[in-house]
């Protein structure tokens, strides 16, 4: 019995108990489908006190954020194909940061051992120090580099903890030094709103940045897609999708002379693109569906009349999803939802397709923040399964 207990403890400490079989990216490298651009990477691993909190909602045998972070990094390393990469692993906690692996050519077994030996979470979150140190770690390295920050990005209540202003200054300084030779990836562990917002601010403040929740990387296919991004230096998508549009002006469709208000709002804008939301009633969908529900069709019939009453308006139909699922899947689902509404408007409302266009935002820009994306039918998730109408002014 004692041997079984010891074996279980070793399993948890060194390898995790979940079986992860990585997708082999080797054939995609050899065929040229994936072209290596990144030559160096350093993982910044948060082991501050908040990483000792439970990953999601409290439940029996629920793992801590630190354990989930270790799983994510181990699985990432396992998914990297046999290519030449210089690698580093830097931890940060309390008032300290330490490079515990590298910078040296990646040996996956040795790197995984270093991850396994990351100690217990403790103290505040000196992320700014770690980012600054990572800039030094990469200095002198040839080619393109990546910084991968694995953290909950969260403040501990009542504690002078992460210091967001210092973090943003540090990432600004590193970006100024490396420019387009650096991609920054943020893997958020846990579901705190302030953590999500900080991770987004970090990646939008560099030449190339991308953020994702660790729960989106648990499958081999999803992790393979993420590693593909890191290897190929594909870090522009998040900046392009989330940072736009820059400004939204809302006009409620039920207001008198709504079209005139739209025109007035448009004339007050500057040269860059603006998006004016004509606030129709939201069109809602069931989970994982792009089929219009009967009640949605009734709402659309009312919206058709508004469009007819405003014949000069050109409308972009924007689709959204809840947070459950991968970024790529949610992006495609949001596009299908927008297309379903467009098809219905043209078919039932005799509205010219020249007046309509579609765009999918996936899970970005949600109506309500989802603190627990695993709860598929929560009030927040249902609110995000929607389509909005946007009037685009260029």
C-alpha positions in Angstrom: 0.0 0.0 0.0 2.9 2.4 0.9 4.5 1.7 -2.5 1.2 2.6 -4.3 1.0 5.9 -2.3 4.7 6.7 -3.2 4.1 5.9 -6.8 1.1 8.2 -6.9 3.1 11.0 -5.4 5.8 10.5 -7.9 3.3 10.5 -10.7 1.9 13.9 -9.6 5.3 15.5 -8.9 7.1 14.4 -12.0 4.7 13.7 -14.9 1.1 14.5 -14.0 -1.4 11.7 -14.1 -3.2 12.5 -17.4 -2.0 10.8 -20.5 -1.0 13.2 -23.3 -0.1 11.9 -26.7 1.2 14.8 -28.8 0.5 15.3 -32.5 3.6 14.7 -34.6 4.4 18.0 -36.3 7.4 16.5 -38.0 5.6 15.7 -41.3 4.2 19.2 -41.5 7.7 20.6 -41.1 9.1 18.3 -43.7 6.4 19.0 -46.2 6.7 22.8 -45.8 3.2 23.2 -44.4 4.9 24.6 -41.2 7.9 26.9 -41.8 10.1 27.5 -38.8 10.7 31.1 -38.1 11.3 31.1 -34.4 14.8 30.3 -33.3 14.6 30.9 -29.5 12.0 30.9 -26.8 11.8 31.4 -23.1 8.9 30.4 -20.9 8.1 32.7 -17.9 6.5 30.5 -15.3 4.5 32.1 -12.5 4.8 30.3 -9.1 3.5 33.1 -7.0 1.0 32.6 -4.2 -2.1 33.0 -6.3 -1.0 30.0 -8.5 -1.7 27.8 -5.4 -5.4 28.5 -5.7 -7.8 26.0 -7.2 -7.9 26.1 -11.0 -11.7 26.5 -11.3 -14.6 26.2 -9.0 -13.8 24.4 -5.7 -14.5 20.7 -6.1 -13.2 17.4 -4.8 -9.7 16.7 -6.1 -9.6 19.9 -8.1 -6.0 20.7 -9.1 -4.3 24.0 -8.4 -3.4 26.6 -11.1 0.3 25.7 -10.7 -0.5 22.0 -11.5 -2.4 23.0 -14.6 0.4 25.4 -15.6 2.9 22.5 -15.4 0.7 20.3 -17.5 0.4 23.0 -20.2 4.2 23.6 -20.4 5.0 19.8 -20.3 2.5 19.2 -23.1 3.8 22.1 -25.1 7.4 20.8 -24.9 6.2 17.3 -25.8 4.5 18.7 -28.9 7.6 20.5 -30.3 9.0 18.5 -33.2 12.7 17.6 -33.5 14.0 21.0 -34.7 16.8 23.3 -33.6 15.6 25.7 -30.9 17.3 27.5 -28.1 15.2 27.4 -25.0 14.9 28.9 -21.5 12.6 28.4 -18.5 12.4 31.3 -16.0 10.3 31.2 -12.9 9.1 34.2 -10.9 7.7 34.5 -7.4 7.9 36.8 -4.3 10.6 39.4 -5.2 12.6 36.9 -7.3 13.1 35.5 -10.8 15.4 32.7 -11.8 16.5 31.1 -15.0 16.3 27.4 -14.2 16.9 26.0 -17.7 19.0 27.6 -20.5 19.4 29.5 -22.5 20.6 26.4 -24.4 19.6 24.1 -27.2 16.4 22.4 -26.3 16.6 18.9 -24.9 13.0 18.0 -24.2 13.6 15.5 -21.5 15.9 17.9 -19.5 13.4 20.8 -20.0 10.5 18.7 -18.7 12.6 17.7 -15.6 13.1 21.4 -15.0 9.3 22.0 -15.2 8.7 19.1 -12.8 11.0 20.6 -10.2 9.3 24.0 -10.1 8.5 24.4 -6.4 5.6 25.5 -4.3 3.8 28.8 -5.0 4.8 31.6 -2.8 4.7 35.4 -2.5 3.7 38.2 -4.8 3.9 38.2 -8.7 7.1 40.0 -9.9 6.1 39.6 -13.6 7.7 42.8 -14.6 11.1 41.6 -13.3 10.7 38.3 -15.2 9.8 40.1 -18.5 12.8 42.4 -18.1 15.1 39.4 -17.4 13.7 37.6 -20.4 14.8 40.5 -22.5 18.3 39.9 -21.2 18.1 36.2 -21.7 17.4 36.7 -25.4 19.9 39.4 -25.9 22.5 38.3 -28.4 20.5 35.4 -29.7 20.3 35.2 -33.5 17.0 35.2 -35.4 13.5 35.4 -34.1 12.4 34.8 -30.5 9.3 34.1 -28.4 8.4 34.9 -24.8 5.7 32.6 -23.5 4.2 33.8 -20.2 2.3 31.1 -18.2 0.4 32.7 -15.4 -3.0 33.5 -13.9 -2.1 37.2 -14.5 -4.1 37.9 -11.3 -3.8 40.1 -8.3 -4.2 38.6 -4.8 -6.9 40.6 -3.1 -5.6 43.1 -0.5 -2.0 42.5 -1.6 0.5 44.6 -3.5 0.8 41.9 -6.0 1.3 41.9 -9.8 1.7 45.7 -10.3 0.1 46.0 -13.8 1.7 49.3 -14.6 5.2 47.9 -14.1 4.3 44.9 -16.2 3.1 47.1 -19.1 6.3 49.2 -18.9 8.5 46.1 -18.9 6.7 44.7 -22.0 6.9 48.0 -23.7 10.7 48.2 -23.1 11.3 44.6 -24.4 9.1 45.3 -27.5 11.1 48.5 -28.2 14.3 46.5 -28.2 13.2 43.5 -30.3 10.3 44.8 -32.4 9.1 42.4 -35.0 11.8 39.9 -34.1 9.8 39.0 -31.0 6.4 37.3 -30.5 4.8 37.3 -27.0 2.3 34.5 -26.1 0.3 34.6 -22.9 -1.2 31.4 -21.5 -3.7 32.3 -18.8 -4.3 29.7 -16.1 -7.7 30.1 -14.3 -10.6 32.4 -15.0 -10.2 35.8 -13.4 -11.5 38.8 -15.3 -8.6 41.1 -14.3 -6.2 38.3 -15.3 -7.8 38.0 -18.7 -7.7 41.7 -19.3 -4.0 42.0 -18.3 -3.0 39.1 -20.6 -4.8 40.9 -23.5 -3.2 44.2 -22.7 0.2 42.6 -22.8 -0.1 41.0 -26.2 -1.7 44.0 -27.7 1.2 46.2 -26.6 3.8 44.3 -28.7 4.5 44.0 -32.4 3.1 40.4 -32.3 1.1 38.9 -29.5 -1.4 36.1 -28.9 -3.2 35.0 -25.7 -5.2 31.8 -24.9 -6.5 30.1 -21.8 -4.7 26.9 -20.8 -8.0 25.0 -20.9 -8.1 25.6 -24.6 -4.8 23.7 -25.0 -5.7 20.5 -23.2 -6.2 18.3 -26.3 -3.2 17.2 -28.4 -4.7 18.8 -31.5 -5.2 22.2 -29.8 -1.7 22.2 -28.3 -0.3 21.2 -31.7 -2.0 24.2 -33.2 -0.5 26.5 -30.5 3.0 25.0 -31.0 2.5 25.5 -34.7 2.0 29.3 -34.0 5.1 29.5 -31.8 7.3 27.7 -34.3 6.1 29.7 -37.3 6.0 33.0 -35.5 2.3 33.4 -36.1 1.3 35.9 -33.4 -0.5 38.6 -35.3 -4.1 37.2 -35.2 -5.0 38.4 -31.7 -3.9 41.9 -32.3 -5.8 42.1 -35.6 -9.1 40.6 -34.3 -9.3 42.0 -30.8 -7.9 45.4 -31.3 -10.4 46.2 -34.0 -12.7 48.0 -34.2 -11.2 50.8 -32.2 -14.5 52.7 -31.5 -18.1 51.7 -31.3 -21.0 54.1 -31.3 -24.4 52.7 -30.3 -27.7 53.8 -31.8 -30.9 52.0 -30.6 -33.1 50.9 -33.5 -36.3 51.8 -31.6 -35.3 55.5 -31.4 -37.0 58.0 -33.7 -35.0 58.9 -36.8 -32.4 56.2 -36.0 -30.9 56.5 -39.5 -30.4 60.3 -39.1 -28.6 59.6 -35.8 -26.3 57.1 -37.6 -25.5 59.7 -40.2 -24.7 62.3 -37.6 -22.5 59.9 -35.7 -20.7 59.0 -38.9 -20.0 62.6 -39.9 -18.4 63.2 -36.5 -15.9 60.4 -36.9 -12.3 60.8 -38.2 -10.7 59.1 -41.2 -10.0 55.7 -39.6 -12.7 53.0 -39.6 -15.5 53.3 -37.1 -18.2 50.9 -36.3 -21.7 52.1 -35.4 -23.8 49.5 -33.8 -27.5 49.7 -34.7 -28.8 48.0 -31.6 -31.3 45.5 -32.9 -32.5 42.8 -30.6 -29.8 40.1 -30.4 -30.3 36.9 -32.3 -29.6 33.9 -30.1 -28.5 30.4 -30.9 -28.3 27.1 -29.0 -24.9 25.9 -27.8 -22.7 24.8 -30.7 -25.4 25.6 -33.3 -25.7 28.0 -36.2 -29.3 27.2 -36.9 -31.8 30.0 -36.4 -34.3 29.2 -33.6 -38.0 30.1 -34.3 -38.0 32.9 -31.9 -34.9 34.2 -33.6 -36.7 34.2 -36.9 -39.5 36.3 -35.4 -37.0 38.8 -34.1 -35.3 39.0 -37.6 -38.7 39.7 -39.2 -38.9 42.8 -37.1 -35.4 43.8 -37.9 -36.1 43.4 -41.6 -38.6 46.2 -41.4 -36.1 48.4 -39.7 -33.7 47.8 -42.5 -36.4 48.6 -45.1 -37.2 51.8 -43.3 -33.5 52.8 -43.5 -32.7 51.9 -47.1 -29.3 53.7 -47.2 -27.8 51.8 -44.3 -25.2 49.1 -45.1 -25.0 46.6 -42.4 -22.3 44.2 -41.2 -23.7 41.1 -39.4 -21.3 40.1 -36.6 -21.4 36.6 -35.1 -20.1 35.7 -31.6 -19.8 32.5 -29.5 -19.4 31.5 -25.9 -16.0 30.7 -24.5 -16.2 26.9 -24.6 -14.2 25.4 -27.4 -11.0 26.2 -29.3 -10.3 29.7 -30.7 -10.4 28.3 -34.3 -13.6 26.4 -33.8 -15.4 29.3 -32.2 -14.1 31.6 -35.0 -15.7 29.3 -37.6 -18.9 28.9 -35.6 -19.3 32.7 -35.3 -18.9 33.1 -39.0 -21.5 30.4 -39.7 -23.9 32.2 -37.4 -23.5 35.5 -39.1 -23.9 33.8 -42.5 -27.2 32.1 -41.4 -28.6 35.5 -40.5 -27.5 37.1 -43.7 -29.1 34.3 -45.7 -32.4 34.6 -43.9 -32.4 38.4 -44.3 -31.9 38.1 -48.1 -34.4 35.3 -48.5 -37.2 36.6 -46.4 -36.7 40.4 -46.5 -35.9 41.0 -50.2 -32.8 42.9 -49.0 -30.0 43.2 -51.5 -26.9 41.3 -50.6 -24.9 44.5 -51.5 -26.2 46.0 -48.3 -25.0 43.1 -46.1 -21.7 41.7 -45.1 -20.6 39.3 -42.4 -17.8 39.0 -39.9 -17.1 36.5 -37.1 -15.5 37.5 -33.8 -15.5 34.1 -32.2 -15.4 34.3 -28.4 -13.7 37.8 -28.4 -15.7 40.9 -27.2 -18.2 38.9 -25.2 -21.5 40.4 -24.0 -20.8 38.9 -20.5 -17.6 37.6 -19.0 -17.6 33.9 -18.5 -15.8 33.1 -15.2 -16.4 29.3 -15.8 -16.4 28.5 -19.5 -16.9 24.8 -18.7 -20.5 25.6 -17.7 -21.9 25.4 -21.2 -25.4 26.6 -20.4 -24.6 29.4 -17.9 -26.4 32.8 -18.2 -23.1 34.3 -19.4 -22.5 31.6 -22.0 -26.1 32.0 -23.4 -25.7 35.8 -23.6 -22.6 35.3 -25.8 -24.2 33.0 -28.4 -25.4 35.9 -30.4 -25.4 38.0 -33.6 -25.3 41.8 -33.7 -25.8 44.3 -36.6 -23.0 46.8 -37.2 -23.1 49.8 -39.5 -19.6 50.3 -40.9 -18.3 53.7 -41.7 -15.0 54.1 -43.5 
